[in-house]
Amino acid sequence: MDNLTYKASDARYDGRMPYIRCGQSGVRLPAVSLGFWHNFGSVDDFNKAHATACCAFDNGITCFDLANNYGPEYGTAEENLGRMMDLSFRPYRDELFITTKAGYDMWPGPYGDWGSRKYLMSSLDQSLWRMRLDYVDLFYSHRYDPETPLEETMQALVDIVHQGKALYVGISNYPLETIDFCFGYLKEHDVPCLIYQGRYNMMDRRMENGILSACRDNGVGFTAFSPLAQGLLTDRYLKGIPEDSRMARNRFLKRDVMTPQLLDRLNRLNAIAATRNQSLSEMALSWLLKDGLVTSVLIGASSPVQLLTNIRAVRNTEFTADELKEIDSIIL
Ligand SMILES: NC(=O)c1ccc[n+]([C@@H]2O[C@H](COP(=O)([O-])OP(=O)(O)OC[C@H]3O[C@@H](n4cnc5c(N)ncnc54)[C@H](OP(=O)(O)O)[C@@H]3O)[C@@H](O)[C@H]2O)c1
């Protein structure tokens, strides 16, 4: 691809990518969004990352999900998005829904972590500078801070919208017992929470503890991160650990999770996927999109090929009762 003359595909809105209403808001999100946690940092091949992002947009993925500390190095996924804006996406800014977050350790000292107004406000200013943007579409508080009053964190989100630096706000990784307060506070201050972002995939069902239903009942969208369990729910590891894989780096996805028992389960899931004419990754994403509780699955992809495989998931999100039972009997 010639990076300097990128022109988005005219077919990007041809109906292949469904756009799902986010809670009770005016915003619709693509059923599949692209996350920049891995593969987009300074340690990665920029041209490949750029090609993956362009491939995503060409295929109707209008939502890019970032955070201040995505890289590695921290901040560099946002910097690379900024480069991509200048190289390719600036003409399409209004077609993109770009999100970022603050909540985990970002810079040293008492003001670069957790949920204070001081941290969230300065972090977003830094993020906008790195991404070469005037505003983000959505800003998340990345995690609950048990030592900062929730009122302070929520009011910072309200004020960020009033400042025009984010159009919407959301929360991520907040425990169930805090979310009624958050949803209520934001609504009372006329900045309703647009999205709750949580880890949800076929093998990790913790969001079914009440968070998914609370989102539905409060008109809040839900986006599922690590929908492929960081690559486990794909064919990536069925024949060993490839050298260029996330597991080979042994940091966020440890080699020792791949036990013979897990491999056996993944092979059995892969066999079910095959009977559905899907790859395992497609089936894992279809499973998340099956009942309307998930607004968008936030996938990672280290190449355009992976991305193209994954977006085929939207073609078949129906499951028979027997398929669901069989999947559960393998996993649970
Ligand atoms: N809010 C939060 O706290 C939080 C936390 C984590 C993530 N997130 C968001 O969620 C996004 C996705 O997270 P994730 O990267 O863990 O998602 P994921 O979709 O579960 O895993 C992505 C990885 O799976 C592998 N993969 C993807 N498609 C494949 C295919 N078709 N065949 C084989 N392998 C495939 C790739 O691994 P290889 O790199 O090995 O090729 C890829 O990097 C992040 O980028 C971020 O935006 C948010």
PDBQT file of the ligand as one rigid body, heavy atoms in Angstrom, charges set to zero:
ROOT
HETATM    1  N1  LIG A 401     -10.206  -1.909  28.905  1.00  0.00    +0.000 N 
HETATM    2  C1  LIG A 401      -9.192  -2.714  29.134  1.00  0.00    +0.000 C 
HETATM    3  O1  LIG A 401      -8.691  -2.827  30.267  1.00  0.00    +0.000 OA
HETATM    4  C2  LIG A 401      -8.619  -3.507  28.005  1.00  0.00    +0.000 A 
HETATM    5  C3  LIG A 401      -7.735  -4.564  28.267  1.00  0.00    +0.000 A 
HETATM    6  C4  LIG A 401      -7.267  -5.321  27.193  1.00  0.00    +0.000 A 
HETATM    7  C5  LIG A 401      -7.679  -4.998  25.893  1.00  0.00    +0.000 A 
HETATM    8  N2  LIG A 401      -8.494  -3.939  25.664  1.00  0.00    +0.000 N 
HETATM    9  C6  LIG A 401      -8.911  -3.557  24.290  1.00  0.00    +0.000 C 
HETATM   10  O2  LIG A 401      -9.295  -4.722  23.569  1.00  0.00    +0.000 OA
HETATM   11  C7  LIG A 401      -8.516  -4.838  22.388  1.00  0.00    +0.000 C 
HETATM   12  C8  LIG A 401      -8.320  -6.261  22.006  1.00  0.00    +0.000 C 
HETATM   13  O3  LIG A 401      -7.624  -6.977  23.015  1.00  0.00    +0.000 OA
HETATM   14  P1  LIG A 401      -6.773  -8.230  22.622  1.00  0.00    +0.000 P 
HETATM   15  O4  LIG A 401      -5.673  -7.810  21.706  1.00  0.00    +0.000 OA
HETATM   16  O5  LIG A 401      -6.440  -8.972  23.850  1.00  0.00    +0.000 OA
HETATM   17  O6  LIG A 401      -7.878  -9.031  21.742  1.00  0.00    +0.000 OA
HETATM   18  P2  LIG A 401      -8.070 -10.457  21.174  1.00  0.00    +0.000 P 
HETATM   19  O7  LIG A 401      -8.859 -10.203  19.939  1.00  0.00    +0.000 OA
HETATM   20  O8  LIG A 401      -8.624 -11.359  22.211  1.00  0.00    +0.000 OA
HETATM   21  O9  LIG A 401      -6.605 -11.016  20.803  1.00  0.00    +0.000 OA
HETATM   22  C9  LIG A 401      -5.907 -10.473  19.720  1.00  0.00    +0.000 C 
HETATM   23  C10 LIG A 401      -4.757 -11.369  19.308  1.00  0.00    +0.000 C 
HETATM   24  O10 LIG A 401      -5.264 -12.630  18.883  1.00  0.00    +0.000 OA
HETATM   25  C11 LIG A 401      -4.527 -13.094  17.764  1.00  0.00    +0.000 C 
HETATM   26  N3  LIG A 401      -5.448 -13.196  16.623  1.00  0.00    +0.000 N 
HETATM   27  C12 LIG A 401      -6.431 -12.344  16.263  1.00  0.00    +0.000 A 
HETATM   28  N4  LIG A 401      -7.083 -12.779  15.193  1.00  0.00    +0.000 NA
HETATM   29  C13 LIG A 401      -6.511 -13.943  14.821  1.00  0.00    +0.000 A 
HETATM   30  C14 LIG A 401      -6.761 -14.870  13.788  1.00  0.00    +0.000 A 
HETATM   31  N5  LIG A 401      -7.746 -14.703  12.905  1.00  0.00    +0.000 N 
HETATM   32  N6  LIG A 401      -5.962 -15.983  13.716  1.00  0.00    +0.000 NA
HETATM   33  C15 LIG A 401      -4.964 -16.175  14.616  1.00  0.00    +0.000 A 
HETATM   34  N7  LIG A 401      -4.684 -15.322  15.621  1.00  0.00    +0.000 NA
HETATM   35  C16 LIG A 401      -5.455 -14.216  15.736  1.00  0.00    +0.000 A 
HETATM   36  C17 LIG A 401      -3.434 -12.089  17.500  1.00  0.00    +0.000 C 
HETATM   37  O11 LIG A 401      -2.298 -12.524  18.222  1.00  0.00    +0.000 OA
HETATM   38  P3  LIG A 401      -0.803 -12.391  17.657  1.00  0.00    +0.000 P 
HETATM   39  O12 LIG A 401      -0.419 -11.011  18.041  1.00  0.00    +0.000 OA
HETATM   40  O13 LIG A 401      -0.088 -13.474  18.374  1.00  0.00    +0.000 OA
HETATM   41  O14 LIG A 401      -0.862 -12.577  16.173  1.00  0.00    +0.000 OA
HETATM   42  C18 LIG A 401      -3.992 -10.829  18.115  1.00  0.00    +0.000 C 
HETATM   43  O15 LIG A 401      -3.014  -9.910  18.488  1.00  0.00    +0.000 OA
HETATM   44  C19 LIG A 401      -7.219  -4.118  22.761  1.00  0.00    +0.000 C 
HETATM   45  O16 LIG A 401      -6.467  -3.739  21.638  1.00  0.00    +0.000 OA
HETATM   46  C20 LIG A 401      -7.756  -2.942  23.521  1.00  0.00    +0.000 C 
HETATM   47  O17 LIG A 401      -8.244  -1.969  22.623  1.00  0.00    +0.000 OA
HETATM   48  C21 LIG A 401      -8.987  -3.199  26.703  1.00  0.00    +0.000 A 
ENDROOT
TORSDOF 0
